[in-house]
Amino acid sequence: MTKKQRESVSKYLYDISKGIFLIVVVGNFMKGEWDIFSITTGIWAAIVFFLWAYIIEGGVEDE
């Protein structure tokens, strides 16, 4: 994978992480629902995608 591709993939995964957090976690709070399973799963999924992006981005060398 080229440097540009790694940067693009890491940005995409960061965006997925934000999207999951907003839709699942914040969405439940806005509805007033307290579904612990959904909130916990959403937080874990957001963390997994964030760490995946962080690991991929770590392979990108600074210019």
C-alpha positions in Angstrom: 0.0 0.0 0.0 1.3 3.4 -0.9 1.6 6.3 1.6 -1.3 8.1 0.0 -3.5 4.9 0.2 -2.6 4.4 3.9 -3.5 8.0 4.7 -6.9 7.7 2.8 -7.7 4.4 4.6 -6.9 5.8 8.0 -9.0 8.9 7.4 -11.9 6.6 6.2 -11.6 4.4 9.3 -11.5 7.5 11.6 -14.7 8.7 9.9 -16.4 5.3 10.4 -15.4 5.4 14.1 -17.0 8.9 14.5 -20.1 7.7 12.6 -20.6 4.7 14.7 -20.2 6.7 17.9 -22.7 9.3 16.7 -25.3 7.0 15.4 -25.3 4.4 18.1 -24.2 6.1 21.3 -25.3 9.7 20.9 -28.4 8.6 19.0 -29.6 6.5 21.9 -29.0 9.3 24.3 -30.9 11.7 22.1 -33.9 9.3 21.9 -33.8 8.9 25.7 -33.2 5.2 25.4 -30.8 3.5 27.7 -30.1 0.3 25.9 -26.9 -0.7 27.6 -26.0 -3.5 25.0 -26.3 -1.0 22.1 -24.3 1.7 23.9 -21.6 -0.7 24.9 -21.4 -2.3 21.5 -21.2 1.1 19.8 -18.5 2.3 22.1 -16.4 -0.8 21.5 -16.9 -0.7 17.7 -15.9 3.0 17.7 -12.8 2.1 19.7 -11.9 -0.8 17.4 -12.2 1.3 14.2 -10.2 4.2 15.9 -7.4 1.8 16.9 -7.4 0.2 13.5 -7.0 3.6 11.9 -4.3 4.6 14.4 -2.3 1.5 13.6 -2.6 2.0 9.8 -1.6 5.7 10.2 1.4 4.7 12.3 2.8 3.1 9.2 2.8 6.4 7.4 6.1 8.2 7.8 6.1 12.0 8.4 7.5 14.1 5.6 
